[in-house]
Amino acid sequence: MKRYLLLSTALLTLVACATIKGSESDHFAEDPHLGDTYAFAITDGYEYMFEQSGDKFSINDRRVGLFTGGFQGLFLYSSLKEAIHKNYDVDDSDYKNHSYYNLRPYARWADMDLFVTGEQDYQGFRNLGNDQVGHRYNPELIKWAMNNMIPAPDDMIGDRTAQEVYDNVMYRFMRLMVESYRYLQENDLEASTGDYLSSVKTMDGMDYLMERYDPVFSDYGTWDGTRFTGGMAAGFWMRRHVGGSMDEFWTAIEMIMNVYDKEWFNS
């Protein structure tokens, strides 16, 4: 099996990624290509996923604002696919010959199925019926990513440390994931998930999520065409709860936050 995996948690490592060299944790990947892969994915992606105002942070002399996108942004609108093909020995035929939304290259990179149900080469995050609010991620991929795709805070992402990238680009995404998870845990996750599943039978699920949860997380703004909002984050967690991978995702995020953003996380 190849050493390289993706999926949401691996991107959570792109996001911030985290364990310290020499620490008691064994979640550290020594991969000479990882930093360059992440740097290219961030700096060559769709620019409107990043704040366009105020002082910008640079990676390899490319200006980058605070990341305000979500999982589609990480998988589809960054240049992660291109970065994988640049830095790893992965068959790129899927990327060249299939839809822009195709996620199959990530399965080739990981050398395992991305999901435990449904078509493995489906076209992006689209075409989900009312009886299927989300694809079910393979929990083993998340565990694998925790052990193989996490650089230390002082590892380099281009010409910046991973900690600097977190502090200037990715902290919003991570904090929103934490706040939405904690909110659902404190406000009857089962009932909230049931209401969500019922809503998609009669209305657009995204509309329901943004109407119900965006006001709860108003500090993170509302949807503007690209922004990842509180409703979207809450929907992510409820779908993972249904799909059986919520605990694995939270374990990964908790680990990351305790290294990269410990004071905020434990406040």
Summary of the structure (lengths in Angstrom):
residues: 267
radius of gyration: 17.6
end to end distance: 40.1
largest distance: 52.7
contacts: 890
relative contact order: 0.18
helix: 54%
strand: 6%
